[in-house]
Amino acid sequence: MTSPTIVTDRDSGRGHWAFGAAIAALLVAAAPYGVRAEAPVSASTPLTPVSLPSDAGVPAAAPAVPDTEIKVRLDRSGLAIAGEHLHIALLRRFYAAHGYEPVWDTRKAQANALLQAVQRAGEHGLDPELFHVSALRDPAALPTIDRDLLLSDAFLAYADALARGVLPVELRMDDEDLKPEPVDVATALDNAIASPDPAAAIEALAPNSPEYQTLRRALQYYHSAAAAPAVSEPAPRGAPGHHQGGRGPAAPSATANQTRARQVAIALERLRWLPRSMPADRVWVNTASAQLVLYRSNRPTFTTRVVVGESDKQTPEVQATISSVLFNPPWNVPRSIAAKEILPKLSQDPGYLERHHMIVRHGGLIQQLPGDKSALGQVKFEMHNRFDVYLHDTPMKNLFSTDNRRRSHGCVRVQNPRELAALLLQRPMETINQRIGLGHTNSLPLAEAVPVFFVYQTVFVDQNGALEFRPDFYQRDDEVWQHLHRIPQAGIAQGEPAGQRRG
């Protein structure tokens, strides 16, 4: 399905904080990440210490550090504003480098610049209210320590969201396993304070890829179109309502543009889960579009269709490395598949194993022998990962011509595996055919291992710069969206660990 395209597109005195209207605060038990609440704040409610839970994960302070008010707060209290928990672990790391003393009263210019950056979080698809923007409209209304902690938490949380996503890997579902390089956001904030442009230093934590920038422009377009859908300004190429000539279709409704904006915001979050230094040579599998692309020197050199996991057997989002190619591979049937799909058939069909070239190995393992009828086909790409998913051939070639290519148990079947093998091994097709022609299982190592990414991108920029949309067949987008805006969602427990994929 071809879809729309967006291409291009201080005053140092105490109490003189010019940020806006009055705020207030409530205190609740602390947690590194908690449930957001929408309760209104009262300007008369002070921050009050409460006991930390025993599992708050706050390390003991070094004995030599004096017990400043900030240190006492962070050691013994959990702080929150209107139910929004502060990031205690991040705050402790940040203030440890500053002797647990206030930071921002002597750095008002930096605080103003950083707060303005936080207020622009919507440009990254992030709700500024995730970072205490309403609460910080009038910092002067707060006591000094409360103000300092809130400003620090807003900046640290925003830096962390840009560096790792609002949903870092430890808070996602178990099969959303992609993650960027580690970043110490406390150090990053210190570096920003010391830089000539603190806001730019924090913004640099976000991806800077062409795709991320294109999606940011798309987000701005859809937000503008939703606010003024009848505007006569021409849309960017490929955007809804854009056409080459004549009278095009009616402009999408505000609701349709809001939906697109939400989809793009989710896509931006998923890009924040990826490494910033993307390997120039890589295999890229988008399970949402059921397509594989091989990149060499950051340029797409080969594209093929793939078959991915069914909706109740979803292919995970994971990074691995292809180290070798296995020819004429046997299939060791996973015990779960054997128990659910094969063993129940044996009582009714005793010849089932023999007809499908299967044998029972030591320990009861069922193995399908190599051959042109093997479920793995004649080529398997070895890529170690904790999910035990991989790329492979298949005898069911008819599946690649269908629109619904979600038909596997989670592994990814490749339409043109011999061509992919030749490109990865940098060998002629004759070598690939000879290896398969041997008839028995054999392998060839890659001269240099190639990273492979299994991603789930319902919105992405294609090789021609076009913005593409795909249906959310795996129903993962809503899980992400729930964390990108401030409205609390029922069923998300405080500190909820990553869970198993819900089928």
Buried (B, 14 or more C-beta within 10 A) or exposed (E): EEBBBBBEBEEEEEEEBEBBEEBBBBBBBBBBBBBBBEEEBEEEBEBEEBEBEEEBEBEEBEEEEEEBBBBBBBBEBBBBBBBBBBBBBBBBBBBBEBEBBBBBBEBBEBBBBBBEBBBEBBBBBBBBBBBBBBBBBBBBBBEBBBBBBBBBBBBBBBBBBBBBBBBBBEBBBBBBBBBBEEBBBBEBBBBBBEBEEBBEBBBBBBBEBEBBBBBBBBBBBBBBBBEEBEEEEEBBBBBBBBEEEEEEEEBBEBEBBBBBBBBBBBBBBBBBBBBBEBBEBBBBBBBBBBBBBBBEEEEEEBBBBBBBBBEEBBBBBBBBBBBBBBBBBBBBBBEEBBEEEBBEEEEEEEEBBEEBBBEEEEEEEBBBBBBEEBBBBBBBBBBEBEBEBBBBBBBEEEBBEEEEBBBBBBBBBBBBBBBBBBBBBEBEEEBBEEBBEEEEEBBBEBEEBBBBBBBBBBBBBBEEBBBBBBEBBBEBBEBBBBBBBBEBEEEBEEBEEBEEBEE
